[in-house]
């Protein structure tokens, strides 16, 4: 794994996003989002995007976060707060997008973006408002990546049949 120097910060309106490469056609929506929607979503408070940037100001990866909720569908028990199990939906932050420029894949950038998102959510959101989970809708080929980051596949028949699989991370388990 080559060593890449980069830092993570919030996407800025002045950022050049046109050089971001995703490789195969199946990842084109991730490129399109960064180039055409991320800044607008940020300005409209729909989602916030954080970018991995090289010293040369090249964006080599990004993660987009938004508020969400999770329906555990009896596929996960909250042993520490049994009353919460009575609610259909529980508070979460969603990783709505995660992408790494194909020229920089397998360098740990995606995992670092996830770690950054977890720390941001723990320190700034969960510490100040009720937020128990981080969720994402993973493509089949991304499930093992998310599992390595500590995410769990929601164990329900509906989820197993879905095109994008709901995965979650219980923030309490990270304490």
C-alpha positions, -999 to 999 in steps of 0.1 A, spaced: 0 0 0 17 32 -11 19 61 14 -2 91 3 0 124 22 -35 139 25 -57 157 50 -95 158 54 -116 189 55 -151 201 46 -158 206 9 -154 242 0 -173 261 -27 -140 270 -44 -128 234 -47 -121 220 -81 -139 187 -84 -137 180 -121 -105 159 -120 -120 133 -97 -118 98 -114 -140 68 -105 -129 43 -131 -157 20 -141 -192 31 -152 -209 17 -121 -193 44 -100 -202 73 -123 -230 84 -99 -204 90 -72 -185 113 -95 -216 130 -107 -227 137 -72 -194 153 -62 -192 174 -94 -229 185 -97 -247 181 -63 -224 180 -33 -218 218 -30 -255 225 -35 -265 199 -9 -240 215 15 -253 250 9 -289 238 14 -280 219 46 -292 186 31 -258 169 35 -222 177 44 -193 165 23 -157 160 37 -129 156 12 -95 139 14 -71 164 -2 -34 162 -13 -10 190 -6 -15 199 -43 -52 205 -35 -64 175 -55 -95 158 -41 -87 121 -39 -117 109 -19 -148 121 -1 -175 111 24 -210 127 25 -230 126 57 -267 134 63 -292 128 91 -311 96 90 -328 69 111 -327 31 112 -355 6 115 -338 -24 131 -367 -47 122 -360 -69 153 -326 -77 137 -306 -61 166 -313 -57 203 -304 -28 224 -295 -46 256 -284 -14 274 -317 5 267 -346 -20 264 -372 7 262 -357 19 229 -365 -15 214 -401 -4 214 -395 23 188 -397 16 151 -370 41 142 -339 50 160 -316 80 153 -286 77 130 -263 96 107 -260 82 72 -229 78 51 -248 88 19 -217 87 -3 -182 74 0 -158 74 -29 -120 73 -35 -104 84 -68 -96 52 -87 -59 63 -90 -57 62 -51 -76 31 -42 -62 6 -18 -42 32 0 -63 34 31 -81 66 21 -116 51 23 -109 37 58 -95 70 69 -126 88 57 -148 64 76 -126 69 108 -129 107 103 -167 104 99 -170 82 131 -149 107 151 -169 137 138 -202 120 146 -191 108 181 -176 142 191 -200 166 175 -234 149 170 -238 119 194 -222 139 222 -248 167 218 -280 151 205 -294 115 205 -277 95 178 -269 59 183 -260 46 149 -241 53 117 -258 37 86 -251 32 50 -266 15 20 -238 -7 7 -233 -23 -27 -227 -60 -25 -190 -55 -34 -186 -30 -6 -200 -51 22 -166 -66 32 -150 -32 33 -176 -19 57 -174 -50 78 -137 -43 82 -147 -8 95 -169 -24 121 -203 -21 103 -228 -50 106 -253 -61 80 -289 -57 92 -301 -92 95 -336 -91 80 -352 -108 50 -360 -75 34 -325 -63 37 -310 -95 23 -332 -91 -8 -324 -54 -13 -302 -41 -41 -282 -19 -16 -277 -36 18 -283 -16 49 -253 -18 72 -249 -1 106 -224 7 132 -235 10 169 -217 39 183 -221 27 219 -200 -4 211 -171 19 202 -170 35 237 
